[in-house]
């Protein structure tokens, strides 16, 4: 799990693509992409292999900021990340596709 | 194929957030070398990050390095993180995470301890001679998933 982390905002589709390992050192980089979201936004996890509580905190803050506008929808999680979100009860906080 | 010998190694990391990358890279390399299943690797990596970042966050006055002892056998992965010269920490004082709260009420606080408690098979906190050690073990799955 040494994959480099990336967070890419696609302005045409308003999707944020996450990839690699989203650990606590990557919060600032993720926040740059998340700050671009101004309404209901999908976050694509298909290339994300790992996320920690720091990463979840970053998504949660953005979700709260966009709450009245539709929030974040998290899509294409791998099984481990989905299990983490379910364990911590975040499957009821975020819409998960 | 000859099986690798059990891995036992100790590493030290400066107590800065940027050292986390080095710590997680090391775990990833060792897990790959010892064919640790993806699921065990994910949860042990997560537990190590949460404990390491909590140690940095809660003992800001210290500039001592944090050590990590890693022990991998065919059946289990054991990690011990030790923070030197710190006050005792009673994990019982960490409030339980309420996983049923709404988005507005939720915070990521306390999630690290909750994850370690929930997903590791054995967790021990010890404080001796001013040093805090957090040890956790995950039993390996036989087949990769």
gemmi code that builds the backbone of each chain (N, CA, C; Angstrom):
import gemmi

chains = {
    "A": [
        ("UNK", (0.837, -1.192, 0.000), (0.000, 0.000, 0.000), (0.878, 1.251, 0.000)),
        ("UNK", (1.731, 1.370, -0.967), (2.598, 2.537, -1.024), (2.175, 3.483, -2.134)),
        ("UNK", (0.986, 3.241, -2.682), (0.546, 4.061, -3.806), (0.459, 5.537, -3.428)),
        ("UNK", (0.898, 6.383, -4.360), (0.802, 7.816, -4.141), (-0.660, 8.230, -4.116)),
        ("UNK", (-0.934, 9.205, -3.283), (-2.294, 9.700, -3.175), (-2.543, 10.805, -4.193)),
        ("UNK", (-3.739, 10.819, -4.745), (-4.150, 11.941, -5.588), (-5.634, 12.210, -5.369)),
        ("UNK", (-6.000, 13.458, -5.448), (-7.404, 13.876, -5.396), (-7.621, 14.833, -6.555)),
        ("UNK", (-8.434, 14.414, -7.513), (-8.589, 15.180, -8.758), (-10.041, 15.614, -8.915)),
        ("UNK", (-10.218, 16.893, -9.083), (-11.550, 17.470, -9.294), (-11.823, 17.554, -10.785)),
        ("UNK", (-12.905, 16.931, -11.218), (-13.309, 17.011, -12.629), (-14.449, 18.019, -12.720)),
        ("UNK", (-14.171, 19.182, -13.268), (-15.160, 20.264, -13.255), (-16.343, 19.974, -14.183)),
        ("UNK", (-16.150, 19.150, -15.192), (-17.254, 18.855, -16.119), (-18.305, 17.970, -15.469)),
        ("UNK", (-17.843, 16.943, -14.776), (-18.785, 15.994, -14.183), (-19.037, 16.273, -12.702)),
        ("UNK", (-18.314, 17.236, -12.124), (-18.317, 17.508, -10.677), (-18.119, 16.234, -9.873)),
        ("UNK", (-17.149, 15.461, -10.295), (-16.744, 14.264, -9.545), (-15.319, 14.487, -9.035)),
        ("UNK", (-15.078, 14.069, -7.798), (-13.717, 14.082, -7.253), (-13.210, 12.638, -7.259)),
        ("UNK", (-12.081, 12.436, -7.919), (-11.501, 11.098, -8.003), (-10.359, 10.983, -6.986)),
        ("UNK", (-10.496, 10.036, -6.058), (-9.434, 9.779, -5.080), (-8.680, 8.530, -5.503)),
        ("UNK", (-7.365, 8.545, -5.304), (-6.593, 7.343, -5.610), (-5.426, 7.203, -4.637)),
        ("UNK", (-4.983, 5.956, -4.451), (-3.832, 5.693, -3.605), (-4.180, 5.574, -2.133)),
        ("UNK", (-3.298, 6.087, -1.308), (-3.425, 5.933, 0.152), (-3.747, 7.284, 0.787)),
        ("UNK", (-4.951, 7.418, 1.310), (-5.406, 8.675, 1.926), (-5.141, 8.586, 3.427)),
        ("UNK", (-3.895, 8.911, 3.803), (-3.541, 8.903, 5.227), (-3.506, 10.343, 5.740)),
        ("UNK", (-3.105, 10.511, 7.004), (-3.176, 11.833, 7.638), (-2.247, 12.854, 6.991)),
        ("UNK", (-1.238, 12.398, 6.254), (-0.328, 13.355, 5.610), (-0.940, 13.959, 4.342)),
        ("UNK", (-2.074, 13.435, 3.896), (-2.648, 13.844, 2.612), (-3.881, 14.734, 2.744)),
        ("UNK", (-4.200, 15.125, 3.975), (-5.433, 15.876, 4.198), (-5.427, 17.202, 3.437)),
        ("UNK", (-4.306, 17.927, 3.490), (-4.254, 19.231, 2.820), (-4.447, 19.076, 1.315)),
        ("UNK", (-3.814, 18.050, 0.745), (-3.953, 17.815, -0.698), (-5.403, 17.475, -1.054)),
        ("UNK", (-6.034, 16.638, -0.241), (-7.431, 16.280, -0.492), (-8.342, 17.498, -0.354)),
        ("UNK", (-8.047, 18.322, 0.652), (-8.910, 19.481, 0.894), (-8.891, 20.472, -0.267)),
        ("UNK", (-7.755, 20.541, -0.984), (-7.693, 21.425, -2.151), (-8.735, 21.021, -3.186)),
        ("UNK", (-8.881, 19.711, -3.407), (-9.872, 19.234, -4.377), (-11.281, 19.349, -3.806)),
        ("UNK", (-11.430, 18.999, -2.539), (-12.762, 19.033, -1.923), (-13.307, 20.458, -1.852)),
        ("UNK", (-12.410, 21.436, -1.727), (-12.843, 22.838, -1.648), (-13.481, 23.315, -2.944)),
        ("UNK", (-13.211, 22.604, -4.050), (-13.791, 22.995, -5.337), (-15.279, 22.655, -5.413)),
        ("UNK", (-15.713, 21.716, -4.603), (-17.107, 21.275, -4.653), (-18.028, 22.375, -4.128)),
        ("UNK", (-19.070, 22.683, -4.901), (-19.992, 23.761, -4.510), (-21.433, 23.284, -4.432)),
        ("UNK", (-21.637, 21.997, -4.677), (-22.985, 21.444, -4.593), (-22.880, 19.945, -4.437)),
        ("UNK", (-23.971, 19.241, -4.726), (-23.954, 17.774, -4.620), (-22.803, 17.222, -5.467)),
        ("UNK", (-21.963, 16.423, -4.836), (-20.724, 15.984, -5.489), (-20.492, 14.493, -5.232)),
        ("UNK", (-20.134, 13.785, -6.298), (-19.717, 12.393, -6.137), (-18.220, 12.339, -5.861)),
        ("UNK", (-17.836, 11.470, -4.942), (-16.420, 11.199, -4.703), (-16.169, 9.749, -5.094)),
        ("UNK", (-15.332, 9.560, -6.114), (-15.102, 8.227, -6.662), (-13.908, 7.575, -5.956)),
        ("UNK", (-14.197, 6.444, -5.280), (-13.178, 5.724, -4.495), (-12.563, 4.561, -5.275)),
        ("UNK", (-12.854, 4.426, -6.551), (-12.490, 3.171, -7.220), (-10.985, 2.912, -7.227)),
        ("UNK", (-10.163, 3.961, -7.186), (-8.711, 3.758, -7.165), (-8.107, 4.025, -5.789)),
        ("UNK", (-8.973, 4.187, -4.789), (-8.477, 4.441, -3.429), (-8.278, 3.102, -2.719)),
        ("UNK", (-7.097, 2.889, -2.137), (-6.820, 1.600, -1.486), (-6.892, 1.687, 0.030)),
        ("UNK", (-6.921, 2.929, 0.568), (-6.797, 3.064, 2.025), (-7.295, 4.438, 2.434)),
        ("UNK", (-7.945, 4.495, 3.596), (-8.306, 5.794, 4.182), (-8.312, 5.633, 5.695)),
        ("UNK", (-7.867, 6.674, 6.401), (-7.845, 6.629, 7.868), (-8.863, 7.621, 8.411)),
        ("UNK", (-8.895, 7.756, 9.754), (-9.878, 8.667, 10.346), (-9.612, 10.108, 9.912)),
        ("UNK", (-8.349, 10.444, 9.613), (-8.039, 11.798, 9.137), (-8.726, 12.055, 7.796)),
        ("UNK", (-8.685, 11.064, 6.924), (-9.342, 11.197, 5.627), (-10.849, 11.281, 5.766)),
        ("UNK", (-11.386, 10.458, 6.657), (-12.833, 10.500, 6.886), (-13.232, 11.869, 7.432)),
        ("UNK", (-12.376, 12.430, 8.321), (-12.656, 13.755, 8.875), (-12.709, 14.828, 7.796)),
        ("UNK", (-11.831, 14.706, 6.831), (-11.792, 15.662, 5.723), (-13.078, 15.583, 4.886)),
        ("UNK", (-13.499, 14.364, 4.596), (-14.751, 14.179, 3.841), (-15.949, 14.658, 4.654)),
        ("UNK", (-15.916, 14.381, 5.963), (-17.039, 14.770, 6.829), (-17.193, 16.289, 6.871)),
        ("UNK", (-16.064, 17.000, 6.971), (-16.120, 18.468, 7.014), (-16.717, 19.017, 5.718)),
        ("UNK", (-16.322, 18.438, 4.596), (-16.865, 18.897, 3.310), (-18.350, 18.568, 3.192)),
        ("UNK", (-18.705, 17.383, 3.658), (-20.106, 16.958, 3.617), (-20.985, 17.911, 4.434)),
        ("UNK", (-20.488, 18.319, 5.588), (-21.233, 19.261, 6.426), (-21.358, 20.619, 5.740)),
        ("UNK", (-20.270, 21.057, 5.107), (-20.288, 22.356, 4.404), (-21.322, 22.358, 3.285)),
        ("UNK", (-21.477, 21.201, 2.635), (-22.379, 21.113, 1.482), (-23.738, 20.534, 1.853)),
        ("UNK", (-23.974, 20.384, 3.144), (-25.168, 19.651, 3.599), (-26.456, 20.162, 2.952)),
        ("UNK", (-26.642, 21.497, 2.952), (-27.882, 22.075, 2.417), (-27.947, 21.998, 0.890)),
        ("UNK", (-26.808, 21.701, 0.267), (-26.709, 21.697, -1.200), (-26.664, 20.290, -1.779)),
        ("UNK", (-26.782, 19.283, -0.919), (-26.800, 17.910, -1.414), (-25.680, 17.035, -0.897)),
        ("UNK", (-24.617, 17.639, -0.391), (-23.569, 16.857, 0.252), (-22.755, 15.995, -0.700)),
        ("UNK", (-21.971, 15.104, -0.107), (-21.120, 14.210, -0.875), (-21.776, 12.842, -1.008)),
        ("UNK", (-21.609, 12.227, -2.173), (-21.992, 10.832, -2.358), (-20.711, 10.056, -2.660)),
        ("UNK", (-20.468, 9.015, -1.889), (-19.213, 8.259, -1.997), (-19.488, 6.997, -2.811)),
        ("UNK", (-18.770, 6.837, -3.923), (-19.086, 5.727, -4.822), (-17.852, 4.857, -5.079)),
        ("UNK", (-18.126, 3.599, -5.400), (-17.104, 2.633, -5.836), (-16.039, 2.344, -4.772)),
        ("UNK", (-16.473, 2.173, -3.515), (-15.525, 1.821, -2.445), (-15.102, 0.376, -2.559)),
        ("UNK", (-13.849, 0.092, -2.180), (-13.467, -1.318, -2.063), (-14.051, -1.900, -0.769)),
        ("UNK", (-13.955, -3.206, -0.631), (-14.640, -3.896, 0.470), (-14.115, -3.465, 1.840)),
        ("UNK", (-12.802, -3.250, 1.944), (-12.234, -2.893, 3.254), (-12.693, -1.497, 3.683)),
        ("UNK", (-12.655, -0.575, 2.732), (-13.055, 0.800, 3.061), (-14.547, 0.844, 3.390)),
        ("UNK", (-15.344, 0.100, 2.646), (-16.776, 0.042, 2.950), (-16.999, -0.503, 4.370)),
        ("UNK", (-16.255, -1.540, 4.721), (-16.386, -2.135, 6.059), (-16.035, -1.106, 7.132)),
        ("UNK", (-15.003, -0.289, 6.873), (-14.614, 0.758, 7.828), (-15.748, 1.774, 8.007)),
        ("UNK", (-16.311, 2.234, 6.905), (-17.395, 3.214, 6.989), (-18.607, 2.624, 7.714)),
        ("UNK", (-18.890, 1.359, 7.458), (-20.030, 0.714, 8.122), (-19.747, 0.526, 9.607)),
        ("UNK", (-18.524, 0.099, 9.919), (-18.138, -0.107, 11.327), (-18.310, 1.179, 12.128)),
        ("UNK", (-17.866, 2.295, 11.536), (-17.865, 3.578, 12.244), (-19.192, 4.326, 12.104)),
        ("UNK", (-20.151, 3.717, 11.425), (-21.468, 4.332, 11.295), (-21.540, 5.449, 10.268)),
        ("UNK", (-20.543, 5.574, 9.410), (-20.572, 6.645, 8.415), (-21.371, 6.265, 7.171)),
        ("UNK", (-21.825, 5.014, 7.124), (-22.683, 4.616, 6.000), (-24.066, 5.257, 6.121)),
        ("UNK", (-24.391, 5.752, 7.319), (-25.665, 6.446, 7.485), (-25.501, 7.967, 7.415)),
        ("UNK", (-24.253, 8.421, 7.433), (-23.966, 9.857, 7.331), (-23.864, 10.267, 5.872)),
        ("UNK", (-23.097, 9.473, 5.110), (-22.912, 9.736, 3.679), (-23.850, 8.846, 2.872)),
        ("UNK", (-24.252, 9.344, 1.716), (-24.877, 8.452, 0.747), (-23.750, 7.671, 0.089)),
        ("UNK", (-23.878, 6.364, 0.061), (-22.817, 5.515, -0.488), (-23.365, 4.712, -1.650)),
        ("UNK", (-22.799, 4.984, -2.840), (-23.273, 4.296, -4.032), (-22.470, 3.054, -4.340)),
    ],
    "B": [
        ("UNK", (8.772, -23.571, -2.272), (9.423, -22.284, -2.027), (9.730, -22.154, -0.529)),
        ("UNK", (10.906, -21.684, -0.241), (11.303, -21.525, 1.154), (10.525, -20.364, 1.783)),
        ("UNK", (9.975, -20.641, 2.958), (9.237, -19.576, 3.634), (10.221, -18.594, 4.274)),
        ("UNK", (9.887, -17.300, 4.266), (10.763, -16.352, 4.950), (10.745, -16.606, 6.451)),
        ("UNK", (11.839, -16.284, 7.097), (11.893, -16.388, 8.553), (10.891, -15.400, 9.155)),
        ("UNK", (10.419, -15.678, 10.375), (9.547, -14.690, 11.019), (10.231, -13.327, 11.071)),
        ("UNK", (9.484, -12.297, 10.792), (10.050, -10.945, 10.747), (9.931, -10.299, 12.111)),
        ("UNK", (11.035, -9.917, 12.674), (11.017, -9.141, 13.899), (11.930, -7.959, 13.672)),
        ("UNK", (11.390, -6.775, 13.751), (12.244, -5.615, 13.542), (11.742, -4.412, 14.323)),
        ("UNK", (12.687, -3.556, 14.671), (12.367, -2.343, 15.408), (12.813, -1.141, 14.577)),
        ("UNK", (11.929, -0.149, 14.491), (12.251, 1.064, 13.757), (11.885, 2.258, 14.629)),
        ("UNK", (12.539, 3.375, 14.372), (12.214, 4.601, 15.113), (11.819, 5.700, 14.140)),
        ("UNK", (10.889, 6.519, 14.584), (10.363, 7.572, 13.722), (10.304, 8.885, 14.500)),
        ("UNK", (10.693, 9.993, 13.872), (10.509, 11.289, 14.545), (9.021, 11.556, 14.749)),
        ("UNK", (8.704, 12.242, 15.823), (7.279, 12.449, 16.129), (6.746, 13.655, 15.356)),
        ("UNK", (6.751, 13.522, 14.075), (6.159, 14.516, 13.181), (5.252, 13.776, 12.215)),
        ("UNK", (4.221, 14.479, 11.759), (3.229, 13.819, 10.915), (3.851, 13.268, 9.621)),
        ("UNK", (4.840, 13.995, 9.099), (5.425, 13.549, 7.820), (6.102, 12.188, 7.945)),
        ("UNK", (6.504, 11.789, 9.163), (7.132, 10.481, 9.359), (6.140, 9.346, 9.171)),
        ("UNK", (4.852, 9.679, 9.207), (3.826, 8.644, 9.017), (3.991, 7.941, 7.665)),
        ("UNK", (4.352, 8.694, 6.636), (4.507, 8.092, 5.307), (5.564, 6.993, 5.341)),
        ("UNK", (6.671, 7.290, 6.003), (7.767, 6.314, 6.105), (7.302, 5.073, 6.865)),
        ("UNK", (6.564, 5.299, 7.949), (6.062, 4.184, 8.769), (5.114, 3.288, 7.948)),
        ("UNK", (4.182, 3.924, 7.234), (3.199, 3.138, 6.468), (3.858, 2.451, 5.271)),
        ("UNK", (4.848, 3.120, 4.654), (5.579, 2.488, 3.552), (6.296, 1.231, 4.051)),
        ("UNK", (6.913, 1.339, 5.228), (7.627, 0.191, 5.791), (6.661, -0.977, 6.022)),
        ("UNK", (5.519, -0.686, 6.619), (4.529, -1.749, 6.841), (4.130, -2.390, 5.507)),
        ("UNK", (3.868, -1.558, 4.510), (3.461, -2.073, 3.210), (4.505, -2.998, 2.610)),
        ("UNK", (5.774, -2.602, 2.723), (6.850, -3.429, 2.170), (6.951, -4.762, 2.899)),
        ("UNK", (6.872, -4.722, 4.222), (7.000, -5.965, 4.995), (5.784, -6.869, 4.760)),
        ("UNK", (4.601, -6.280, 4.682), (3.401, -7.091, 4.434), (3.481, -7.778, 3.075)),
        ("UNK", (4.019, -7.064, 2.102), (4.156, -7.669, 0.775), (5.187, -8.799, 0.808)),
        ("UNK", (6.268, -8.555, 1.502), (7.335, -9.557, 1.598), (6.825, -10.834, 2.265)),
        ("UNK", (5.952, -10.691, 3.242), (5.462, -11.847, 3.994), (4.066, -12.280, 3.559)),
        ("UNK", (3.648, -11.836, 2.393), (2.381, -12.273, 1.808), (1.201, -12.128, 2.762)),
        ("UNK", (1.176, -11.031, 3.488), (0.050, -10.781, 4.390), (-1.190, -10.489, 3.549)),
        ("UNK", (-2.312, -11.101, 3.898), (-3.544, -10.892, 3.136), (-3.962, -9.420, 3.192)),
        ("UNK", (-4.645, -8.981, 2.137), (-4.994, -7.563, 1.992), (-5.838, -7.044, 3.159)),
        ("UNK", (-6.725, -7.905, 3.633), (-7.625, -7.461, 4.691), (-6.850, -7.196, 5.989)),
        ("UNK", (-5.998, -8.141, 6.382), (-5.188, -7.943, 7.593), (-4.285, -6.730, 7.419)),
        ("UNK", (-3.678, -6.599, 6.235), (-2.772, -5.478, 5.981), (-3.514, -4.152, 6.130)),
        ("UNK", (-4.725, -4.072, 5.605), (-5.512, -2.835, 5.683), (-5.756, -2.441, 7.142)),
        ("UNK", (-6.239, -3.385, 7.931), (-6.638, -3.029, 9.301), (-5.441, -2.773, 10.199)),
        ("UNK", (-4.355, -3.521, 10.022), (-3.165, -3.282, 10.854), (-2.536, -1.936, 10.482)),
        ("UNK", (-2.507, -1.625, 9.200), (-1.989, -0.321, 8.759), (-2.808, 0.802, 9.376)),
        ("UNK", (-4.106, 0.637, 9.344), (-5.001, 1.650, 9.909), (-4.772, 1.806, 11.417)),
        ("UNK", (-4.673, 0.683, 12.121), (-4.436, 0.745, 13.572), (-3.114, 1.448, 13.858)),
        ("UNK", (-2.071, 1.138, 13.083), (-0.759, 1.760, 13.310), (-0.830, 3.265, 13.071)),
        ("UNK", (-1.512, 3.687, 12.014), (-1.636, 5.136, 11.761), (-2.375, 5.826, 12.900)),
        ("UNK", (-3.472, 5.219, 13.334), (-4.278, 5.877, 14.368), (-3.502, 6.004, 15.683)),
        ("UNK", (-2.758, 4.958, 16.061), (-1.987, 5.018, 17.313), (-0.841, 6.021, 17.179)),
        ("UNK", (-0.121, 5.980, 16.052), (1.015, 6.889, 15.843), (0.558, 8.350, 15.865)),
        ("UNK", (-0.504, 8.660, 15.156), (-0.962, 10.059, 15.101), (-1.521, 10.508, 16.458)),
        ("UNK", (-2.138, 9.575, 17.194), (-2.604, 9.939, 18.542), (-1.417, 10.253, 19.448)),
        ("UNK", (-0.328, 9.471, 19.330), (0.858, 9.727, 20.165), (1.449, 11.099, 19.859)),
        ("UNK", (1.502, 11.462, 18.584), (2.024, 12.786, 18.206), (1.114, 13.886, 18.766)),
        ("UNK", (-0.181, 13.674, 18.605), (-1.163, 14.703, 18.948), (-1.227, 14.950, 20.454)),
        ("UNK", (-1.096, 13.873, 21.234), (-1.367, 14.017, 22.666), (-0.138, 14.319, 23.503)),
        ("UNK", (1.049, 14.262, 22.934), (2.254, 14.554, 23.719), (3.118, 15.557, 22.977)),
        ("UNK", (2.558, 16.736, 22.765), (3.223, 17.727, 21.928), (4.497, 18.267, 22.558)),
        ("UNK", (4.627, 18.175, 23.898), (5.812, 18.744, 24.538), (7.037, 17.844, 24.358)),
        ("UNK", (6.818, 16.596, 23.984), (7.941, 15.664, 23.827), (8.573, 15.808, 22.447)),
        ("UNK", (9.905, 15.633, 22.393), (10.535, 15.545, 21.078), (11.239, 14.195, 20.903)),
        ("UNK", (10.884, 13.233, 21.781), (11.451, 11.886, 21.649), (10.872, 11.175, 20.439)),
        ("UNK", (11.678, 10.280, 19.878), (11.199, 9.500, 18.749), (10.236, 8.418, 19.229)),
        ("UNK", (9.416, 7.949, 18.338), (8.458, 6.877, 18.627), (8.990, 5.607, 17.963)),
        ("UNK", (9.017, 4.518, 18.717), (9.542, 3.278, 18.136), (8.401, 2.334, 17.765)),
        ("UNK", (8.670, 1.531, 16.755), (7.689, 0.520, 16.338), (8.382, -0.840, 16.263)),
        ("UNK", (7.876, -1.777, 17.038), (8.335, -3.169, 16.963), (7.310, -3.940, 16.155)),
        ("UNK", (7.800, -4.647, 15.176), (6.929, -5.391, 14.270), (7.326, -6.851, 14.330)),
        ("UNK", (6.349, -7.715, 14.504), (6.623, -9.150, 14.618), (5.587, -9.891, 13.773)),
        ("UNK", (6.038, -10.537, 12.732), (5.118, -11.254, 11.842), (5.471, -12.726, 11.832)),
        ("UNK", (4.488, -13.555, 12.086), (4.665, -15.001, 11.944), (3.643, -15.483, 10.902)),
        ("UNK", (3.619, -16.779, 10.703), (2.662, -17.319, 9.732), (1.222, -17.109, 10.171)),
        ("UNK", (1.011, -16.931, 11.467), (-0.365, -16.870, 11.964), (-0.807, -15.490, 12.445)),
        ("UNK", (0.144, -14.593, 12.675), (-0.293, -13.317, 13.253), (0.657, -12.175, 12.898)),
        ("UNK", (0.146, -10.954, 13.064), (0.945, -9.730, 12.924), (0.830, -8.986, 14.248)),
        ("UNK", (1.961, -8.694, 14.858), (1.939, -7.943, 16.112), (2.744, -6.658, 15.952)),
        ("UNK", (2.173, -5.575, 16.436), (2.813, -4.259, 16.356), (2.828, -3.666, 17.755)),
        ("UNK", (3.967, -3.084, 18.121), (4.010, -2.327, 19.380), (4.608, -0.963, 19.091)),
        ("UNK", (3.858, 0.067, 19.421), (4.344, 1.441, 19.277), (4.632, 1.982, 20.671)),
        ("UNK", (5.827, 2.572, 20.854), (6.222, 3.063, 22.169), (6.592, 4.536, 22.085)),
        ("UNK", (5.984, 5.296, 22.994), (6.222, 6.731, 23.099), (6.982, 6.942, 24.408)),
        ("UNK", (8.156, 7.585, 24.349), (9.057, 7.659, 25.504), (8.891, 8.975, 26.263)),
        ("UNK", (8.865, 8.839, 27.589), (8.828, 10.027, 28.429), (7.519, 10.780, 28.358)),
        ("UNK", (6.434, 10.037, 28.509), (5.110, 10.660, 28.412), (4.276, 10.291, 29.635)),
        ("UNK", (3.259, 11.097, 29.940), (2.395, 10.783, 31.073), (1.597, 9.498, 30.794)),
        ("UNK", (1.119, 8.854, 31.849), (0.281, 7.661, 31.645), (-0.967, 8.003, 30.844)),
        ("UNK", (-1.436, 7.021, 30.114), (-2.663, 7.193, 29.333), (-3.592, 6.048, 29.679)),
        ("UNK", (-4.791, 6.400, 30.094), (-5.773, 5.371, 30.426), (-6.800, 5.315, 29.291)),
        ("UNK", (-6.744, 4.271, 28.472), (-7.670, 4.212, 27.336), (-9.125, 4.173, 27.770)),
        ("UNK", (-9.354, 3.798, 29.034), (-10.731, 3.755, 29.517), (-11.340, 5.154, 29.584)),
        ("UNK", (-10.467, 6.188, 29.589), (-10.992, 7.559, 29.668), (-11.440, 8.076, 28.299)),
        ("UNK", (-11.122, 7.331, 27.246), (-11.548, 7.761, 25.903), (-13.012, 7.371, 25.729)),
        ("UNK", (-13.889, 8.349, 25.507), (-15.311, 8.018, 25.407), (-15.596, 7.145, 24.189)),
        ("UNK", (-16.583, 6.296, 24.323), (-16.993, 5.456, 23.205), (-17.520, 6.341, 22.076)),
        ("UNK", (-17.236, 5.945, 20.843), (-17.758, 6.669, 19.692), (-19.226, 6.288, 19.512)),
        ("UNK", (-20.075, 7.305, 19.374), (-21.487, 7.028, 19.090), (-21.666, 6.993, 17.574)),
        ("UNK", (-21.747, 5.786, 17.030), (-21.800, 5.628, 15.570), (-23.201, 5.892, 15.012)),
        ("UNK", (-24.122, 6.294, 15.886), (-25.493, 6.506, 15.411), (-25.838, 7.988, 15.247)),
        ("UNK", (-24.872, 8.874, 15.540), (-25.166, 10.306, 15.463), (-25.358, 10.752, 14.017)),
        ("UNK", (-26.023, 11.871, 13.858), (-26.236, 12.442, 12.526), (-24.946, 13.084, 12.030)),
        ("UNK", (-24.929, 13.434, 10.743), (-23.745, 14.051, 10.143), (-23.335, 15.299, 10.908)),
        ("UNK", (-24.315, 16.104, 11.272), (-24.019, 17.365, 11.938), (-23.344, 17.142, 13.286)),
        ("UNK", (-23.720, 16.040, 13.963), (-23.191, 15.775, 15.302), (-21.890, 14.981, 15.277)),
        ("UNK", (-21.612, 14.325, 14.150), (-20.430, 13.458, 14.116), (-19.148, 14.263, 14.004)),
        ("UNK", (-18.094, 13.758, 14.649), (-16.734, 14.266, 14.448), (-15.847, 13.033, 14.307)),
        ("UNK", (-14.652, 13.189, 13.723), (-13.776, 12.019, 13.623), (-13.055, 11.702, 14.923)),
        ("UNK", (-13.244, 12.501, 15.971), (-12.539, 12.303, 17.242), (-12.851, 10.947, 17.860)),
        ("UNK", (-11.828, 10.326, 18.408), (-12.004, 9.039, 19.091), (-12.115, 7.851, 18.165)),
        ("UNK", (-12.136, 8.131, 16.862), (-12.331, 7.039, 15.912), (-11.143, 6.071, 15.901)),
        ("UNK", (-9.938, 6.620, 16.107), (-8.752, 5.776, 16.082), (-8.790, 4.692, 17.152)),
        ("UNK", (-9.069, 5.102, 18.385), (-9.142, 4.137, 19.484), (-10.259, 3.127, 19.220)),
        ("UNK", (-11.370, 3.611, 18.693), (-12.509, 2.740, 18.374), (-12.111, 1.679, 17.337)),
        ("UNK", (-11.375, 2.097, 16.318), (-10.958, 1.155, 15.271), (-10.025, 0.095, 15.849)),
        ("UNK", (-9.059, 0.533, 16.653), (-8.102, -0.419, 17.234), (-8.838, -1.412, 18.125)),
        ("UNK", (-9.732, -0.896, 18.950), (-10.504, -1.779, 19.843), (-11.351, -2.769, 19.047)),
        ("UNK", (-11.936, -2.295, 17.959), (-12.905, -3.115, 17.228), (-12.258, -4.162, 16.341)),
        ("UNK", (-11.135, -3.825, 15.717), (-10.629, -4.674, 14.632), (-9.370, -5.461, 14.981)),
        ("UNK", (-8.683, -5.112, 16.063), (-7.522, -5.910, 16.437), (-7.966, -7.043, 17.361)),
        ("UNK", (-7.278, -8.182, 17.270), (-7.679, -9.343, 18.065), (-7.182, -9.246, 19.505)),
        ("UNK", (-6.159, -8.442, 19.719), (-5.618, -8.312, 21.069), (-4.988, -6.920, 21.173)),
        ("UNK", (-5.351, -6.167, 22.196), (-4.816, -4.813, 22.366), (-4.363, -4.644, 23.812)),
        ("UNK", (-3.146, -4.136, 24.007), (-2.623, -3.930, 25.354), (-2.009, -2.540, 25.446)),
        ("UNK", (-2.360, -1.817, 26.496), (-1.723, -0.546, 26.799), (-0.863, -0.745, 28.042)),
        ("UNK", (0.390, -0.309, 28.017), (1.198, -0.390, 29.232), (2.006, 0.893, 29.377)),
        ("UNK", (2.230, 1.287, 30.632), (3.019, 2.490, 30.917), (4.043, 2.107, 31.971)),
        ("UNK", (5.317, 2.040, 31.548), (6.385, 1.649, 32.476), (7.556, 2.604, 32.326)),
        ("UNK", (8.083, 3.053, 33.457), (9.251, 3.954, 33.470), (9.027, 5.184, 32.596)),
        ("UNK", (7.807, 5.653, 32.565), (7.502, 6.863, 31.805), (7.296, 6.636, 30.325)),
        ("UNK", (7.262, 5.359, 29.913), (7.092, 5.071, 28.487), (5.749, 4.379, 28.251)),
        ("UNK", (5.037, 4.873, 27.261), (3.730, 4.311, 26.931), (3.866, 3.383, 25.719)),
        ("UNK", (3.430, 2.134, 25.884), (3.421, 1.202, 24.757), (1.996, 0.783, 24.448)),
        ("UNK", (1.661, 0.817, 23.185), (0.382, 0.296, 22.714), (0.704, -0.879, 21.793)),
        ("UNK", (0.242, -2.072, 22.186), (0.521, -3.289, 21.415), (-0.780, -3.842, 20.871)),
        ("UNK", (-0.735, -4.284, 19.625), (-1.935, -4.925, 19.074), (-1.540, -6.044, 18.127)),
        ("UNK", (-2.422, -7.042, 18.073), (-2.174, -8.232, 17.253), (-3.385, -8.500, 16.375)),
        ("UNK", (-3.098, -8.871, 15.137), (-4.146, -9.305, 14.219), (-3.778, -10.705, 13.746)),
        ("UNK", (-4.706, -11.646, 13.899), (-4.448, -12.989, 13.392), (-4.676, -13.009, 11.896)),
        ("UNK", (-3.764, -13.653, 11.181), (-3.798, -13.627, 9.722), (-4.816, -14.601, 9.178)),
        ("UNK", (-5.396, -14.214, 8.057), (-6.228, -15.153, 7.315), (-5.300, -16.043, 6.495)),
        ("UNK", (-5.729, -17.270, 6.260), (-4.855, -18.194, 5.546), (-4.783, -17.864, 4.060)),
        ("UNK", (-5.906, -17.459, 3.502), (-5.908, -17.148, 2.072), (-6.131, -15.660, 1.880)),
        ("UNK", (-5.552, -15.125, 0.824), (-5.751, -13.715, 0.516), (-7.182, -13.498, 0.034)),
        ("UNK", (-7.705, -12.328, 0.317), (-9.022, -11.981, -0.218), (-8.905, -10.711, -1.031)),
    ],
}
model = gemmi.Model(1)
for chain_id, residues in chains.items():
    chain = gemmi.Chain(chain_id)
    for i, (resn, *xyz) in enumerate(residues, 1):
        res = gemmi.Residue()
        res.name, res.seqid = resn, gemmi.SeqId(i, " ")
        for name, pos in zip(("N", "CA", "C"), xyz):
            atom = gemmi.Atom()
            atom.name, atom.element = name, gemmi.Element(name[0])
            atom.pos, atom.b_iso = gemmi.Position(*pos), 0.0
            res.add_atom(atom)
        chain.add_residue(res)
    model.add_chain(chain)
structure = gemmi.Structure()
structure.add_model(model)
structure.setup_entities()
